[in-house]
């Protein structure tokens, strides 16, 4: 640690103390918070208001180091062993106590007890953990998350399990067809649900986990497992335009919530011959990713539903549960996965609701850029995670129809030219990716591709999965 590091100020992993306070708990609770999070360092001998090193006399250093080590070790449960060192910062001797991320969470101050003595780090402050946070910390130390915990000791019938398997298989097939993936799909079996830890097998019987019940009936089993949707007149919550609660199996909630948003955002329309082409002002797949991530990765330990809000300037999705302290916002933007509910994630990948671990947020940022939108915002709040996708001011034609932006849809007179240009630059491009890049519905892309093919302006060779496009127009 250097003077430059100190002058950057306190953070989620750094705290300053001018001296050893008479009330030891003032720094012990910070040590607990660091152990419950991603670790951190307490620096003694630095003023926390000016970030100025003041240090300690040399003859006091080792006594203070022993006091810090003993106080933290004796006061905490499970035991926390700090790495205590002395540093010379511009001639001032300061003491650092570095706490590693704990592997046996939750940590707490023994004399205060688990519920009163458990602390976490929120930004540059240390706060008492609420009961729901304590439960989440306990789940982090268990063999899995909330979704793989046993839900009931009532054995499930074969028919009931088969009903869920068949429903998820149908949902997966629908998504494969909608996305034009051309993928072969295996049917779901009981053994697959066991391997995902959605079912627990004991003595030849099958018992549900929380994840199983969330997929089977959602809010019927967990009262907080639903989505609150609302549309507001302007940029605040002062005036409702519409509101709705979306309930049922959580995977079906994703589709319903996505459609709700699409009904309340603008769409540009143009006529080319007898065919109408539509382009939403926001990327539909990006909206779906926002909602899917919230449903899949939210904390089901916390009370409260997912909140979906459509404002005049943005779409906002707020899900219960902060981002893990072991992962930063910049890391998830780059694609690092946030795996709170691994079993649910496996089923969402199977059903093609999410593409892969960690792919949703990077894709949202790419889609926003391709639509000419300002970058989305991710806010790690006290007990929730909020993602905002910003809208652009809309222009209207003489008939009052929203004009598609150049970044969201190719002009009606130039759609075929745009399609052929993309095929030239990437002969292996799929219809799905053409749809995404041009901001057109998949059905619109198929329509124009068929027109080009019928006119012998393009030709396709190979099969559906590994084929190539050849543009004939302009070919010598």
N, C-alpha and C positions, 0 to 999 in steps of 0.2 A: 504494500500500500504506500502511495506517495502523497505529497501535499496536493497535487492535482486531483487525486481521487477524493481527498477529504473536501476540497473546495467545490466539488460537484454537489455536496450536500447529502442529506439523508435520503434513503430510498427504501424499497421493499426489502432490501438485503443489507442495509447499513444503518446503524444508529449510533449517535454520539452521546457521551456522558462526560461532563466536566470533571467529576470526581466519583468516588463510590458513594452513592447516597446512603444516608442512615437507614432508610427503608429499603432493604435489599430487594424486596419484591418489585421495585420499579425497573430493575434490569433483569430480574429472574423471569418476569412475565414476557419480556422481549425474547429471552433465550427460548422459552417455551414456544412462542409464536414462530421463531425461526425453525425450530425442530418440527413443528407441525406443517411448515411450508417447504420452501426450497432452500432452507438454510440461510445464513447471514452472519454478519460480524458486528459486534458491539465494540466501539472504540472509546476507551476511557482516557480522559486527559484532553478532550476537544470540546470547546463550547458549542452547544447545539444550536445557538442562535446566530453566532458569527462564523462558525466553522473554523475557528482559530485554534491551533494546537497550543495548549498551555503546559502540558506535561506534568510530571511528578519529579520530586527530588530523587536522586539515584538511591539514597539509602532507604526509601520507602517502596521502591518498585517490587521487590520480591515478596514483601509482606502483602502488598495489595494483590499481586498475582495469585498467591495462595488463597487469599480471602475470596476472590472471584471464583476460582475453581471449586473450592469447597462449598460455597453458598449455592451455586447452580447444581452441583452434583447431589448435595444433601436434600435440596428442597423439591426436586422434581421426580415425577413418576410417569412413565418409566425413566430410568436414569439417563441424564444428559451429561456427556463428558465433553466440555469445551476444550478447544485447542488454544491455549493462552500463550501469547508472545509479547515481547517488548520491542518497540520500534523507535528509531531515532528519526524524528521528522523535523528537519531544520534545527537540530540541536535540542529539541524537546523530546523527552522520553514519554511515549504513550503506550498504553497496554491494549492489545486486541484480544477479544474472546470470540473465536470463530465456532459457530454451531453448524454441524452438518445436518442435512435433511434426515429426519427420523424414519426408521423402518418399522417402528412399533407404535404408530399413532393410534389414538390421540395422546399427547403429552400434556401434563397439567401440574399445577403446584399442589403438592400433597395435602397441606393443611387446609386448603380451600376446597378440595374435592374435585371430581371430574367435571361436574356441571358448572361450578363457579370458578374453577381455577384453570380452565382451558382457554388459551389465547391464540389468536391468529394475526397475521400481518395483512393490513389493507393499505396498500401504498406505503407511505412512510410512517404510518401509525400502527400501534399495537392495540387490538381490541379484544374484548372478551367474546369468545365463540358462543353463538346461540345454540340451543339444543339441536337444531337441524344440522348445523355445521359439525357438531360433535358426532352426530350419526354418520355424516359423510366421511369424516376422518376415520371412524371405525371401519367403514366399508373399504376405505383405501388399504387398510392393513389386513383385511380378510382375503380370502382366495378369489374374490370377484366383487363386482359392484352390486347395486340394488337389483338389477334385472335377473341375476342368477341366484338370488336368495330364495329359499323355500317359501312358498306362499300358503300352502295348505297341506294338511295330512289326509285329505280326502283323495283317494285314488281316482284317476280319470278313466273313463270308459274308452274302448277302442274307437267307438263311433264319434265321440267328442273330439278326440285327437285327429281322426281322419277328416272331420269337418274343417278344422283349422288348416290342416295341411292342404286340402283341396282349395280352400279359399285363397291362401297365399300363392298357390300355384297358378290359379286363375289371374290373380292380381299381377304376378310376374309376367305372364303371357300377354296381358293387356299392355303393360309397359314396354315390352319388347316390340310389340306391333306398333305402338304409338311412336317409339323412337326409331323405328325401322332398322332394328339391329340385326335381324336375320339370324338370330342365335338359337341353337337347340337348347332346350331346357329340360333338366331332369326333374322328375316329380319328387315332392317332399315325402320323406318317410319318418317314422317314429325314431329310428336310429339317428337321423340327421338332427332332429330336435334335441335328442339326448347329447349329441356331440357339441351342439351349440349351447348346451346347458340351459335350455328352455324347459326341459323335463328332467326329473330325477328318477332313476330306476332303482327300485329296492324290492327284493324278493319277488321279482316278476311283475311288479306293479309300477305304474307311472304316476308321479306326483308333479303338480305344476310349480314353476317358479314365478316370481313376479313378472318377469318378461313374458312368459306364456300368457298370463291373464291380461297384460296390457295389449297384446296382439289379438287376443280372443274377444275382449269386450271393453278394453280401455277404461273409461270413467265409471263403468258399472262396478268395477272392482276397486278402483282408486279414484276417489272423488276429485283429485287435482289433475287428473290426466285428460285435459281437454284444452281447447284453444278459444280464447276470448277474442273475437274480431270486432273491429270498429272502424268506421269511416268518419273523419272529422272535416268540417267545412274549410278550415284554414290550417295554420301551422301549429295550433294549440289544441288542447282538449276541451275548449270552452263550449263548443257546439257540435253535437252529434248529427251526422247525416244518416247513418245506419249502424246497427250493431247485431251481432249474432254469436251464439255459442256453438262450436262444432265438437261433437262428441262421437263415441263409438270406437272401434278398433283403431289403434293409433296410426297404422299405415294408411288407412282410409281417410283419416283426418288430414293427412298431407294433401291428398287430391282435392278434398272439399275446400280446404283453406286456400289453396292455390287458385281454384276457380273463383272463390269469393273475391280475391284481390283482382283477378283479371276482369271481373264484372264492374269494377270501380276505377279502373285506370283507362286512359284514353287509347283509342285505336284509330289508325289512319286507314282510309279506304280509297281504292281507286278501281276504275272499271277498264279492263282491257278486253275488247270484244264483248263476250258474254260472261267473262270470268271476273270475279271480285277477289282482290288480294288484300289481306289484312296484315298490319304490323303494329304490335303493342308498343307503347312508349317506353316500357321497361322490358328487359329480357325475361321472357316467361320461364325459361329454364333456370335463370338466376333466382327468380322469386321462389320457384319450387325448391331449389337448393337451400335457401334461407330457412324455409319452413321445415324441410326434412331434417336439417341439422339441428334445429331447435327441438323437434320432437324426439329425435334419436339420442341426442346428447344432453338433454336437460337433466336436472336433478329431480328425480321422482320422490326423493326424501323430503324435499321442501314443499310446503303448502303453496297454493296458488297455481293458477293456470298459465300457459303460454299466452302472451298478449301480442296480438297482431293489430297494428294501427296504420291506417292509410291517411296521410295528411296531404295537404295541397302541394307540399314540396318534397315529400319523402314517404317511403314505406319503412316501417319500424317493426322489428320482431324482437321481443324480449322474452328470454327463457329463464326459468328459475335455476339458480346455481351459477356461481362464478366459474370462470376459467380456472383450471388447476394452477396452483402456485408453481408447479414444475414446468409450466409452459407459458410463454409470453405471446402477446398479440402478434408481434412481428413474426414469430415462429409459425403460427397457424396461417398467417397470410402467405408464407412461403410453402405451406403444405404439410407442416408437422401435424399428425393426427391428434385429436383430443378424444381419448377413448374412455368415456365415463360408463357407457353401457355397451359392452362388447357383444353380448348376445343379440341385442336389438340391432346393432350395427351389421352383424352377419346376415340377419334376415332382410334388412333394408338393401344390402348389396345384392342378395339373391333376387329380390323383387325389383331390382333396378330403380329403386327410389333414390339411393345415392350411388355414385359411380364406384368409388373406392375410398379407403380410409384417407382422410386429409385432403380430398380433391375438391370439396364443395366451396370453401372460402377462396382459394386461388381462382377457381372458375368464376366466382361472383365478381372478383376484381377484373378479370379479363373481359367478361361480358359488359361490365360497366364502361370500361375503356372503349370497347368496340362500338358502344351505343353513344359515345361522346358524353357520358355522364361524369360527374365528379366522383372521385374514389369513394367507395362505401366506407362507413365508419364502424368500428367495433369498440364497444365500451365495456370494460370489465367493472361492473358496479359492485356495491357492497355484497349483495346476495343474488345477483342475476347477471346475465350477459345480454347485451343489446347490440343488434346489427341493424344499420340504417342504410338504405339504398335511396339515393336522391333522384328526384324527378327534374325534368327541364321544363321551362315555360313553353306552353304549346301554342302553335300557330294554327289558324283555321282558314278554310277556303270560304268562298262566297256562300256556299250552302251550309256552312256551319260544321263541316266535317274536319276532323283533326288531320293536319298534314303530317305524313310520316317524315321524320328527320332523315337527312341523307345518310346518317350513321346507323339508322335502324332498319332501313328498307331501301332496296334499289328502286328507282323510279319505274313506273309501270311500263314506259316505253323502252326501258333499258334492262329489263330483267333477264332476258335471254343472253344479252351481251355479257352481263355480270356473271351469269352461270358459266358461260363458255370460258370466260377469263379465269375463273377459279379452276375449271377443269384443265386448262392449259398449264397453270402453275402447279397443280397437284392432281395428276391423272388418277390417283387412287382415292380421291376424296369421296366420302360417302354422302348420300342424300341428307342424312342427319346433320353432317357438318356443313353442307351447303345451306341448309335451313338456318343453322346457328349464325353463320358468317353473314348471311344476307338479311337476317331478321325476318324471314318469311315463315309462314306455317309450312309444315312438312308437306301437307296436301298441295300447297301452292307450288312448291319446288317440283313435286312429282308431275303436276300438270304441265309446267313449262319444259321439263326434261322430256316428257312424252311428245310435246309439240316439236322439240328440236330433233328427237329421234325419228319421228314420222317424216320430218322434212329432210332427213338424211344429213343434218348438219352436225350431228354427233353420233358416235358409235361406241358400244360397250363390248369389251372382250373379257373372257374369264367368267368366273362364277360370281354369285352375289356378294360373298365375303371377300374375295381376293381379286375382283375385277379391276379393269382400268378403263378410263374414258379416253376417247380419241376425238378431237375436234376436227371436223372435215372442212368447215368454212374457212376459206383463205388458204387452204392447203394446196401447195403447188405440186 
